């Protein structure tokens, strides 16, 4: 089968298309999916460039991508959630990584029926980013109804879902976000009228000069600015969840990224260093009376079921900014570079997987 991969750690310029072995059923709970579309997330391109090479030795060729949508072609004897022919979407676990391939295999518990109102391309753009946003908002200790939620980069892959979920599902009283000048007028079109209450053009204003100090109840940090915005947080009750700083060494060791058959272990020195950095961030936050933590996604088919319901109830929509064909490797490299650089992107990058 055709698959996007690398033979050594690389930025998108080194991505290649190769014929690799098609996955086969190896467990009674396994499902084989013929991929119609996949999406690219920051973690995809960062991992491919060796972000975790000090902690985890990857095998090559390294297949790229976690999110995809497609049609089930084979199921194990004990599979009950889906049948052959079902249209599904998923965030693949680490052991099954490689969504930018013609076929993928994963356990049925990681799969859900895709929202019927969405195309494969739109459905593929949802899993990792939307589940991350949903899980982060659920970590707030208390009720977010009526509270102030700050989500920097509201038209980024994860931010666009966080803004909608905060307002439409968690009933936040005020949602604040940042975008560049060209995107200010597009927020309502993409996310819905009234979803975001305050839009800050970060190219013209520093959020710390616009948002009242001590007024934010919950910050979902998607851009690595958690420590910069501590002054904005409400003392004694403010909470920050970050997916863009660094995890503690213990979190990384226990994360789904390390959930592999050979049970990898992080070198003790690296683990201790990450623990120390995380402790410093927690202490800095505590000085402001704020609770801070990094979060790894814990994905599941059940969470995808929940998101499908929100989509069908018209309370959650996606934004696909760029779509490319898997067979056009130069277009794929260019699209992945947008995600890698973190500049100039809008919504999600989706790869249409060619059928042969």
DRENDO-1510 file (C-alpha; in Angstrom, 1 decimal, always signed):
<recs>
REC; n; res; u; v; w
REC; 1; UNK; +0.0; +0.0; +0.0 .
REC; 2; UNK; +1.0; +3.6; -0.5 .
REC; 3; UNK; +2.0; +5.4; +2.7 .
REC; 4; UNK; +3.6; +8.7; +3.7 .
REC; 5; UNK; +6.7; +8.1; +5.7 .
REC; 6; UNK; +10.3; +9.0; +6.5 .
REC; 7; UNK; +13.5; +6.9; +6.8 .
REC; 8; UNK; +15.1; +9.1; +9.4 .
REC; 9; UNK; +13.9; +12.1; +11.4 .
REC; 10; UNK; +13.0; +14.9; +9.1 .
REC; 11; UNK; +11.0; +18.1; +8.6 .
REC; 12; UNK; +8.3; +17.9; +5.9 .
REC; 13; UNK; +10.9; +18.4; +3.1 .
REC; 14; UNK; +12.0; +14.9; +3.7 .
REC; 15; UNK; +8.6; +13.2; +3.6 .
REC; 16; UNK; +8.2; +10.5; +1.0 .
REC; 17; UNK; +5.6; +8.1; -0.5 .
REC; 18; UNK; +6.5; +4.4; -0.5 .
REC; 19; UNK; +5.0; +1.1; -0.9 .
REC; 20; UNK; +4.8; -0.5; +2.5 .
REC; 21; UNK; +3.1; -3.6; +3.8 .
REC; 22; UNK; -0.6; -3.5; +4.2 .
REC; 23; UNK; -1.7; -4.1; +7.9 .
REC; 24; UNK; -3.3; -7.4; +8.7 .
REC; 25; UNK; -5.6; -8.5; +11.5 .
REC; 26; UNK; -3.6; -9.7; +14.5 .
REC; 27; UNK; -6.1; -9.6; +17.3 .
REC; 28; UNK; -9.8; -10.5; +17.5 .
REC; 29; UNK; -10.6; -6.9; +18.4 .
REC; 30; UNK; -8.7; -5.4; +15.4 .
REC; 31; UNK; -10.3; -3.4; +12.6 .
REC; 32; UNK; -8.9; -2.7; +9.1 .
REC; 33; UNK; -9.9; +0.7; +7.6 .
REC; 34; UNK; -9.5; +1.8; +4.0 .
REC; 35; UNK; -8.5; +5.4; +4.5 .
REC; 36; UNK; -10.3; +8.0; +2.5 .
REC; 37; UNK; -8.9; +11.1; +4.3 .
REC; 38; UNK; -6.3; +11.9; +7.0 .
REC; 39; UNK; -5.5; +15.2; +8.7 .
REC; 40; UNK; -2.2; +16.6; +9.9 .
REC; 41; UNK; -1.7; +17.9; +13.5 .
REC; 42; UNK; +1.3; +19.6; +15.0 .
REC; 43; UNK; +2.2; +16.5; +16.9 .
REC; 44; UNK; +2.5; +14.6; +13.6 .
REC; 45; UNK; +5.2; +16.8; +12.2 .
REC; 46; UNK; +7.0; +17.4; +15.5 .
REC; 47; UNK; +7.2; +13.7; +16.2 .
REC; 48; UNK; +8.5; +13.1; +12.7 .
REC; 49; UNK; +11.3; +15.6; +13.3 .
REC; 50; UNK; +12.5; +13.8; +16.4 .
REC; 51; UNK; +10.7; +15.8; +19.1 .
REC; 52; UNK; +10.9; +12.8; +21.5 .
REC; 53; UNK; +14.0; +11.1; +20.2 .
REC; 54; UNK; +15.8; +11.5; +23.5 .
REC; 55; UNK; +13.0; +9.7; +25.3 .
REC; 56; UNK; +11.8; +7.2; +22.7 .
REC; 57; UNK; +13.6; +5.4; +19.9 .
REC; 58; UNK; +11.3; +5.1; +16.9 .
REC; 59; UNK; +11.6; +2.5; +14.2 .
REC; 60; UNK; +11.9; +3.3; +10.5 .
REC; 61; UNK; +10.3; +3.7; +8.1 .
REC; 62; UNK; +8.2; +6.0; +10.4 .
REC; 63; UNK; +4.6; +6.3; +9.1 .
REC; 64; UNK; +3.0; +9.8; +9.6 .
REC; 65; UNK; -0.4; +10.7; +11.0 .
REC; 66; UNK; -2.9; +9.8; +13.7 .
REC; 67; UNK; -6.2; +11.1; +12.4 .
REC; 68; UNK; -8.2; +9.5; +9.6 .
REC; 69; UNK; -11.7; +8.6; +8.3 .
REC; 70; UNK; -12.6; +5.8; +5.9 .
REC; 71; UNK; -14.5; +2.6; +5.4 .
REC; 72; UNK; -14.1; -0.6; +7.4 .
REC; 73; UNK; -12.9; -3.5; +5.2 .
REC; 74; UNK; -12.1; -6.2; +7.7 .
REC; 75; UNK; -13.0; -6.9; +11.4 .
REC; 76; UNK; -11.7; -9.4; +14.0 .
REC; 77; UNK; -14.0; -12.1; +15.3 .
REC; 78; UNK; -14.8; -10.3; +18.5 .
REC; 79; UNK; -15.5; -6.8; +17.1 .
REC; 80; UNK; -19.0; -5.5; +18.0 .
REC; 81; UNK; -18.8; -1.7; +17.6 .
REC; 82; UNK; -18.5; -1.6; +13.8 .
REC; 83; UNK; -19.2; -3.8; +10.8 .
REC; 84; UNK; -17.6; -4.2; +7.4 .
REC; 85; UNK; -18.7; -1.3; +5.2 .
REC; 86; UNK; -19.2; +1.1; +8.1 .
REC; 87; UNK; -18.0; +4.7; +7.6 .
REC; 88; UNK; -15.7; +5.5; +10.6 .
REC; 89; UNK; -13.3; +8.0; +12.0 .
REC; 90; UNK; -10.5; +7.6; +14.5 .
REC; 91; UNK; -7.4; +8.9; +16.2 .
REC; 92; UNK; -5.0; +6.0; +15.8 .
REC; 93; UNK; -3.0; +4.9; +18.9 .
REC; 94; UNK; +0.8; +5.0; +18.8 .
REC; 95; UNK; +1.1; +1.3; +17.8 .
REC; 96; UNK; -1.1; +1.9; +14.8 .
REC; 97; UNK; +0.3; +5.3; +13.7 .
REC; 98; UNK; +0.3; +6.1; +10.0 .
REC; 99; UNK; -3.1; +7.6; +9.0 .
REC; 100; UNK; -1.6; +9.0; +5.7 .
REC; 101; UNK; -1.7; +5.4; +4.3 .
REC; 102; UNK; -4.1; +3.6; +2.1 .
REC; 103; UNK; -5.0; +1.2; +4.9 .
REC; 104; UNK; -4.7; +1.3; +8.7 .
REC; 105; UNK; -5.3; -1.1; +11.6 .
REC; 106; UNK; -6.4; -0.4; +15.1 .
REC; 107; UNK; -8.5; -1.7; +18.0 .
REC; 108; UNK; -12.2; -1.3; +17.7 .
REC; 109; UNK; -12.3; +0.7; +21.0 .
REC; 110; UNK; -10.5; +3.6; +19.2 .
REC; 111; UNK; -13.0; +3.8; +16.4 .
REC; 112; UNK; -16.4; +5.4; +16.0 .
REC; 113; UNK; -19.0; +5.9; +13.3 .
REC; 114; UNK; -18.2; +9.2; +11.6 .
REC; 115; UNK; -20.8; +12.0; +11.7 .
REC; 116; UNK; -23.1; +11.1; +8.7 .
REC; 117; UNK; -23.5; +14.8; +7.8 .
REC; 118; UNK; -19.8; +15.2; +7.1 .
REC; 119; UNK; -17.6; +14.2; +4.3 .
REC; 120; UNK; -14.6; +11.9; +4.9 .
REC; 121; UNK; -12.3; +15.0; +4.6 .
REC; 122; UNK; -14.3; +17.0; +7.3 .
REC; 123; UNK; -14.6; +13.9; +9.6 .
REC; 124; UNK; -10.8; +13.3; +9.4 .
REC; 125; UNK; -10.1; +16.8; +10.6 .
REC; 126; UNK; -11.9; +16.2; +14.0 .
REC; 127; UNK; -10.5; +13.4; +16.2 .
REC; 128; UNK; -7.2; +14.4; +17.8 .
REC; 129; UNK; -7.9; +18.2; +18.0 .
REC; 130; UNK; -11.5; +18.0; +19.1 .
REC; 131; UNK; -10.9; +15.3; +21.7 .
REC; 132; UNK; -8.0; +17.3; +23.1 .
REC; 133; UNK; -10.2; +20.3; +23.4 .
REC; 134; UNK; -13.1; +18.4; +25.0 .
REC; 135; UNK; -10.8; +16.6; +27.5 .
REC; 136; UNK; -9.1; +19.8; +28.5 .
REC; 137; UNK; -12.3; +21.6; +29.2 .
REC; 138; UNK; -13.5; +18.7; +31.3 .
REC; 139; UNK; -10.5; +19.1; +33.5 .
REC; 140; UNK; -11.7; +22.4; +34.9 .
REC; 141; UNK; -12.7; +21.7; +38.6 .
REC; 142; UNK; -16.2; +23.0; +38.7 .
REC; 143; UNK; -18.8; +24.3; +36.3 .
REC; 144; UNK; -17.6; +26.5; +33.4 .
REC; 145; UNK; -21.1; +27.9; +32.9 .
REC; 146; UNK; -20.9; +31.7; +33.0 .
REC; 147; UNK; -17.1; +31.6; +33.5 .
REC; 148; UNK; -14.5; +33.4; +31.3 .
REC; 149; UNK; -12.5; +31.1; +29.0 .
REC; 150; UNK; -9.4; +32.2; +27.1 .
REC; 151; UNK; -8.3; +30.1; +24.1 .
REC; 152; UNK; -5.4; +31.7; +22.2 .
REC; 153; UNK; -5.3; +30.9; +18.4 .
REC; 154; UNK; -9.0; +30.4; +18.0 .
REC; 155; UNK; -8.7; +29.3; +14.4 .
REC; 156; UNK; -5.9; +26.9; +14.9 .
REC; 157; UNK; -6.7; +23.2; +14.6 .
REC; 158; UNK; -7.4; +22.7; +18.4 .
REC; 159; UNK; -8.4; +26.2; +19.2 .
REC; 160; UNK; -11.4; +26.2; +16.8 .
REC; 161; UNK; -12.9; +23.2; +18.6 .
REC; 162; UNK; -12.1; +24.6; +22.1 .
REC; 163; UNK; -13.9; +27.9; +21.4 .
REC; 164; UNK; -17.1; +26.1; +20.2 .
REC; 165; UNK; -17.1; +23.5; +23.0 .
REC; 166; UNK; -16.5; +26.2; +25.7 .
REC; 167; UNK; -19.5; +28.2; +24.5 .
REC; 168; UNK; -21.9; +25.6; +23.1 .
REC; 169; UNK; -21.4; +22.6; +25.4 .
REC; 170; UNK; -19.9; +24.0; +28.6 .
REC; 171; UNK; -21.9; +27.3; +28.4 .
REC; 172; UNK; -19.0; +29.6; +29.2 .
REC; 173; UNK; -20.2; +33.2; +29.8 .
REC; 174; UNK; -17.3; +34.7; +27.9 .
REC; 175; UNK; -15.0; +33.2; +25.3 .
REC; 176; UNK; -11.8; +35.1; +24.4 .
REC; 177; UNK; -9.4; +34.3; +21.6 .
REC; 178; UNK; -6.6; +35.7; +19.5 .
REC; 179; UNK; -6.1; +35.6; +15.7 .
REC; 180; UNK; -4.2; +37.6; +13.1 .
REC; 181; UNK; -5.6; +40.6; +11.3 .
REC; 182; UNK; -6.9; +38.8; +8.3 .
REC; 183; UNK; -8.8; +36.3; +10.4 .
REC; 184; UNK; -10.6; +38.7; +12.8 .
REC; 185; UNK; -13.7; +39.1; +10.5 .
REC; 186; UNK; -13.8; +35.4; +9.8 .
REC; 187; UNK; -14.3; +34.1; +13.3 .
REC; 188; UNK; -18.1; +34.3; +13.2 .
REC; 189; UNK; -18.3; +32.7; +9.8 .
REC; 190; UNK; -16.2; +29.8; +10.8 .
REC; 191; UNK; -17.2; +29.2; +14.4 .
REC; 192; UNK; -20.7; +30.6; +14.4 .
REC; 193; UNK; -22.2; +33.9; +15.5 .
REC; 194; UNK; -21.8; +34.6; +19.2 .
REC; 195; UNK; -19.3; +31.7; +19.8 .
REC; 196; UNK; -16.5; +34.1; +20.6 .
REC; 197; UNK; -17.2; +37.2; +22.7 .
REC; 198; UNK; -13.9; +38.9; +22.5 .
REC; 199; UNK; -11.5; +38.7; +19.5 .
REC; 200; UNK; -8.0; +40.1; +19.9 .
REC; 201; UNK; -5.7; +40.8; +17.0 .
REC; 202; UNK; -2.4; +39.6; +18.4 .
REC; 203; UNK; -0.4; +41.4; +15.7 .
REC; 204; UNK; -1.7; +44.7; +17.0 .
REC; 205; UNK; -2.4; +44.1; +20.7 .
REC; 206; UNK; -0.8; +42.1; +23.5 .
REC; 207; UNK; -3.6; +40.1; +25.3 .
REC; 208; UNK; -2.1; +41.2; +28.6 .
REC; 209; UNK; -2.9; +44.8; +27.7 .
REC; 210; UNK; -6.5; +44.1; +26.6 .
REC; 211; UNK; -7.8; +41.4; +29.0 .
REC; 212; UNK; -8.4; +42.5; +32.6 .
REC; 213; UNK; -5.9; +41.1; +35.0 .
REC; 214; UNK; -7.3; +38.4; +37.2 .
REC; 215; UNK; -10.5; +37.9; +35.1 .
REC; 216; UNK; -9.9; +34.6; +33.3 .
REC; 217; UNK; -11.2; +31.4; +35.0 .
REC; 218; UNK; -9.8; +28.9; +32.5 .
REC; 219; UNK; -7.0; +29.1; +30.0 .
REC; 220; UNK; -6.5; +26.4; +27.4 .
REC; 221; UNK; -3.0; +27.0; +26.2 .
REC; 222; UNK; -2.5; +25.8; +22.6 .
REC; 223; UNK; +0.5; +28.1; +21.8 .
REC; 224; UNK; +2.9; +27.6; +24.7 .
REC; 225; UNK; +2.0; +30.9; +26.5 .
REC; 226; UNK; +0.8; +29.5; +29.8 .
REC; 227; UNK; +3.4; +31.3; +31.9 .
REC; 228; UNK; +3.0; +34.6; +30.0 .
REC; 229; UNK; -0.7; +34.8; +30.8 .
REC; 230; UNK; -0.6; +34.0; +34.5 .
REC; 231; UNK; -1.4; +37.6; +35.4 .
REC; 232; UNK; -4.7; +37.3; +33.6 .
REC; 233; UNK; -5.9; +34.3; +35.7 .
REC; 234; UNK; -8.4; +34.6; +38.5 .
REC; 235; UNK; -6.5; +34.1; +41.8 .
REC; 236; UNK; -7.3; +31.1; +43.9 .
REC; 237; UNK; -9.6; +29.5; +41.3 .
REC; 238; UNK; -8.0; +30.0; +37.9 .
REC; 239; UNK; -6.9; +26.9; +36.0 .
REC; 240; UNK; -4.6; +26.4; +33.0 .
REC; 241; UNK; -4.4; +23.3; +30.9 .
REC; 242; UNK; -1.6; +23.3; +28.3 .
REC; 243; UNK; -0.9; +21.1; +25.4 .
REC; 244; UNK; +2.0; +23.2; +24.1 .
REC; 245; UNK; +4.5; +23.5; +26.8 .
REC; 246; UNK; +6.3; +20.3; +28.0 .
REC; 247; UNK; +5.0; +17.4; +30.0 .
REC; 248; UNK; +6.6; +16.1; +33.2 .
REC; 249; UNK; +8.8; +13.1; +32.7 .
REC; 250; UNK; +6.3; +11.0; +34.7 .
REC; 251; UNK; +3.5; +12.1; +32.4 .
REC; 252; UNK; +5.5; +11.3; +29.3 .
REC; 253; UNK; +6.4; +7.9; +30.6 .
REC; 254; UNK; +2.7; +7.1; +31.4 .
REC; 255; UNK; +1.3; +8.6; +28.2 .
REC; 256; UNK; -0.2; +6.8; +25.2 .
REC; 257; UNK; +2.9; +7.7; +23.2 .
REC; 258; UNK; +4.8; +5.2; +25.2 .
REC; 259; UNK; +2.1; +2.5; +25.0 .
REC; 260; UNK; +4.0; +0.2; +22.7 .
REC; 261; UNK; +4.6; -3.6; +22.7 .
REC; 262; UNK; +8.2; -3.3; +23.8 .
REC; 263; UNK; +7.3; -1.0; +26.8 .
REC; 264; UNK; +9.9; +1.7; +26.3 .
REC; 265; UNK; +11.3; +3.5; +29.2 .
REC; 266; UNK; +12.5; +7.2; +29.3 .
REC; 267; UNK; +16.2; +7.7; +30.3 .
REC; 268; UNK; +16.2; +8.7; +34.0 .
REC; 269; UNK; +18.2; +11.9; +33.5 .
REC; 270; UNK; +15.8; +13.1; +30.8 .
REC; 271; UNK; +12.8; +12.1; +32.9 .
REC; 272; UNK; +14.1; +14.0; +35.9 .
REC; 273; UNK; +14.9; +17.1; +33.8 .
REC; 274; UNK; +11.3; +17.2; +32.5 .
REC; 275; UNK; +10.0; +16.7; +36.0 .
REC; 276; UNK; +12.1; +19.7; +37.2 .
REC; 277; UNK; +10.9; +22.0; +34.4 .
REC; 278; UNK; +7.2; +21.0; +35.1 .
REC; 279; UNK; +7.7; +21.6; +38.8 .
REC; 280; UNK; +9.0; +25.1; +38.1 .
REC; 281; UNK; +5.9; +26.0; +36.0 .
REC; 282; UNK; +3.6; +24.7; +38.7 .
REC; 283; UNK; +5.4; +26.8; +41.3 .
REC; 284; UNK; +5.2; +29.9; +39.2 .
REC; 285; UNK; +1.5; +29.3; +38.7 .
REC; 286; UNK; +1.0; +28.7; +42.4 .
REC; 287; UNK; +2.4; +32.2; +43.2 .
REC; 288; UNK; -0.6; +33.6; +41.3 .
REC; 289; UNK; -3.0; +31.2; +43.1 .
REC; 290; UNK; -3.5; +29.3; +39.8 .
REC; 291; UNK; -3.5; +25.6; +39.0 .
REC; 292; UNK; -1.4; +24.6; +36.0 .
REC; 293; UNK; -1.0; +21.2; +34.3 .
REC; 294; UNK; +0.2; +19.8; +31.0 .
REC; 295; UNK; -2.2; +17.4; +29.4 .
REC; 296; UNK; -1.8; +14.4; +27.1 .
REC; 297; UNK; -4.8; +13.2; +25.1 .
REC; 298; UNK; -6.5; +10.0; +26.2 .
REC; 299; UNK; -8.5; +9.2; +23.1 .
REC; 300; UNK; -11.3; +6.7; +22.8 .
REC; 301; UNK; -14.1; +5.7; +20.4 .
REC; 302; UNK; -16.6; +6.8; +23.1 .
REC; 303; UNK; -15.3; +10.3; +23.1 .
REC; 304; UNK; -15.7; +10.3; +19.3 .
REC; 305; UNK; -19.3; +9.2; +19.7 .
REC; 306; UNK; -19.8; +12.2; +21.9 .
REC; 307; UNK; -18.3; +14.6; +19.4 .
REC; 308; UNK; -20.4; +13.0; +16.6 .
REC; 309; UNK; -23.5; +13.9; +18.5 .
REC; 310; UNK; -22.4; +17.5; +18.9 .
REC; 311; UNK; -21.7; +17.7; +15.2 .
REC; 312; UNK; -25.2; +16.3; +14.3 .
REC; 313; UNK; -26.8; +18.7; +16.8 .
REC; 314; UNK; -25.1; +21.6; +15.0 .
REC; 315; UNK; -23.2; +22.6; +18.1 .
REC; 316; UNK; -19.8; +21.7; +16.7 .
REC; 317; UNK; -18.3; +22.4; +13.2 .
REC; 318; UNK; -14.9; +21.9; +11.7 .
REC; 319; UNK; -12.8; +24.2; +9.6 .
REC; 320; UNK; -10.6; +22.6; +6.8 .
REC; 321; UNK; -8.2; +25.2; +5.6 .
REC; 322; UNK; -6.2; +23.2; +3.0 .
REC; 323; UNK; -6.8; +19.9; +1.2 .
REC; 324; UNK; -4.2; +18.0; -0.8 .
REC; 325; UNK; -3.9; +14.6; -2.5 .
REC; 326; UNK; -1.6; +12.0; -1.0 .
REC; 327; UNK; -0.3; +11.2; -4.5 .
REC; 328; UNK; +1.0; +14.7; -4.9 .
REC; 329; UNK; +4.0; +14.5; -2.6 .
REC; 330; UNK; +5.1; +18.1; -3.2 .
REC; 331; UNK; +1.7; +19.4; -2.2 .
REC; 332; UNK; +1.7; +17.2; +0.9 .
REC; 333; UNK; +5.2; +18.5; +1.9 .
REC; 334; UNK; +4.0; +22.1; +1.4 .
REC; 335; UNK; +0.8; +21.6; +3.4 .
REC; 336; UNK; +2.7; +19.8; +6.2 .
REC; 337; UNK; +5.2; +22.7; +6.3 .
REC; 338; UNK; +2.4; +25.1; +7.2 .
REC; 339; UNK; +1.6; +23.0; +10.2 .
REC; 340; UNK; +5.3; +22.6; +11.1 .
REC; 341; UNK; +5.9; +26.3; +11.0 .
REC; 342; UNK; +2.7; +27.2; +12.8 .
REC; 343; UNK; +2.4; +30.2; +10.5 .
REC; 344; UNK; -0.2; +31.1; +7.8 .
REC; 345; UNK; -2.5; +28.2; +8.6 .
REC; 346; UNK; -6.3; +28.3; +9.0 .
REC; 347; UNK; -8.1; +25.3; +10.5 .
REC; 348; UNK; -7.0; +21.8; +9.6 .
REC; 349; UNK; -4.8; +20.5; +6.8 .
REC; 350; UNK; -6.4; +17.4; +5.3 .
REC; 351; UNK; -4.8; +14.8; +3.0 .
REC; 352; UNK; -7.1; +12.9; +0.6 .
REC; 353; UNK; -5.8; +9.4; +0.3 .
REC; 354; UNK; -6.0; +8.2; -3.3 .
REC; 355; UNK; -7.7; +4.8; -3.9 .
REC; 356; UNK; -6.1; +2.6; -6.5 .
</recs>
